Amino acid sequence: MNKTITVCLGLVLVLGGVYFASKGPWGKIQEEKTAGFKKFRDTDFSAAKRIEIGKGKGDRVVLEKKDGQWVVASAYGYKADPKVAEDIIKSVSGIRKGEEVAVLKESHKNFEVDDVRGSRISFFSGDGTPLGKLVVGKTAQSRDLNKTLIFSRFGSDDETYRIASKVRSDAKLWSKIENKNYLEKEIFKLESEEEVFELRLSRPGQDDLLVERKSEEVPVPVEEEASEDAEKAEKKEGDEKKAPGTTTVEYFVATSGSKTQRVDTEKEWSAKSLVDKGRSLRIEDVSEPKDLAAYGLDKPQLKASYRYRVKGKADAPVKELSVLFGNAVKDEKGEDKEYFLTLTGQGNAGRIYTVSKWTYEGWDKKFEDFLPDPKEKKPEGGAGGEAKGAAPVIPGPPVPGNKPAAGVPPVEEKKDSSAGAGSDAGGKLPGAGAEDGGQSNPSDG
């Protein structure tokens, strides 16, 4: 019996030694990765020319690299955010280690790497050859705030791994997967040295609104010297007074029809903000390029045309661009949510975009928006020379021998508390009214 136990214990020790020897030293247990994981880890994703992103039964987003530029092929070939594809490739190229947490297909839903909730990312070469794919699930808990852990599957393997990667955020998998999340949202931008100097807003049946940025030289007073020595030096005989310098300041002029208004300081920010909207244009989404009339862009309800050039150089070449706003896009409640937009000039013709209603309202300005606010009227004088809204003046006690002013009730004086109730014959009160005989006791008649 003892011999059998000894043999069994020895066998356990031998098997344990073989197991740990195959796994490496303590604290550095080596795991045999699945074929899908190893293939994905060893792939050179810099050769990828096509990336497909999908989730469940929803439509896939397809990014393609054409002529050295990434486009959203699933969105009519509009430009993609140049950073998105490169960030995705960088993230997956950095996946080198992983901890296996499950091996069965039935456990996929626990980590959200199943066919319904898992987000699929597939990579292809220029000729369509598959390079690799992974399914990204939910995030995992991490004690290191600088490290993001996620659950993932690789290739067609059923095994689930916990890996450190930012691919979930870089691939924009936090919400619904749709084309607009991967588009280049800034469709136009001025160079840093350029500025808009003229903006014209046109509407059907209305006078145009022209807002111009201008500049002028204004004198700058010489600052007083604080040092006494400097003051004495200025007073020396033969010294000349310093001539005041000048500085260049900008101002804005608004014109509509026969009306012209130099925008005062109170409204200057509004004018500057409107003119500078042309520095950068951002969109919400894109639409299928087709006849402009389908979007109300053949006869836009608002057209913003601006001219720009290098700042401070009046002889620099002038460039022009027009922004056309078409029909409104309604939401489920029938309210305006977005507006169709297109550009003319600078090679942007034919592309159809949508912008938020807040963007449209920022451009939709009138001449009256740049007029000074009406000043508050001063209170007008009331009856008796009193200002309206002033507190009423309470009259003092009457002067003996004078009758109260018309409309002012007489002031009664208190009776002497030492006198009896019948001491005042006739019931008349003492005071001015009693002396005149014109005031009687309130109890009479």
HELIX and SHEET records of a PDB file:
HELIX    1   1 ASN A    2  LYS A   23  1                                  22    
HELIX    2   2 ALA A   35  ARG A   41  1                                   7    
HELIX    3   3 PHE A   45  ALA A   47  5                                   3    
HELIX    4   4 ALA A   73  ALA A   75  5                                   3    
HELIX    5   5 PRO A   82  SER A   93  1                                  12    
HELIX    6   6 LYS A  105  PHE A  111  5                                   7    
HELIX    7   7 VAL A  167  ASP A  170  1                                   4    
HELIX    8   8 ASN A  179  TYR A  182  5                                   4    
HELIX    9   9 GLU A  228  GLU A  234  1                                   7    
HELIX   10  10 THR A  265  VAL A  275  1                                  11    
HELIX   11  11 ASP A  276  ARG A  279  5                                   4    
HELIX   12  12 LEU A  292  TYR A  295  5                                   4    
HELIX   13  13 LYS A  357  TRP A  363  1                                   7    
HELIX   14  14 PHE A  367  PHE A  370  5                                   4    
HELIX   15  15 ALA A  383  GLY A  385  5                                   3    
HELIX   16  16 ALA A  425  GLY A  427  5                                   3    
HELIX   17  17 ALA A  432  ASP A  436  1                                   5    
SHEET    1   A 9 TYR A  78  LYS A  79  0                                        
SHEET    2   A 9 GLN A  69  VAL A  72 -1                                        
SHEET    3   A 9 VAL A  61  LYS A  66 -1                                        
SHEET    4   A 9 ARG A  50  LYS A  55 -1                                        
SHEET    5   A 9 SER A 119  PHE A 124 -1                                        
SHEET    6   A 9 PRO A 130  ALA A 140 -1                                        
SHEET    7   A 9 LEU A 149  PHE A 154 -1                                        
SHEET    8   A 9 THR A 160  ALA A 164 -1                                        
SHEET    9   A 9 GLU A  99  ALA A 102 -1                                        
SHEET    1   B 2 GLU A 186  LYS A 189  0                                        
SHEET    2   B 2 SER A 280  ARG A 282 -1                                        
SHEET    1   C 9 LYS A 259  ARG A 262  0                                        
SHEET    2   C 9 GLY A 245  SER A 256 -1                                        
SHEET    3   C 9 LEU A 209  VAL A 220 -1                                        
SHEET    4   C 9 GLU A 194  SER A 202 -1                                        
SHEET    5   C 9 LEU A 302  VAL A 310 -1                                        
SHEET    6   C 9 LYS A 319  LYS A 330 -1                                        
SHEET    7   C 9 ASP A 336  THR A 344 -1                                        
SHEET    8   C 9 ILE A 352  SER A 356 -1                                        
SHEET    9   C 9 ASP A 285  SER A 287 -1                                        
END                                                                             
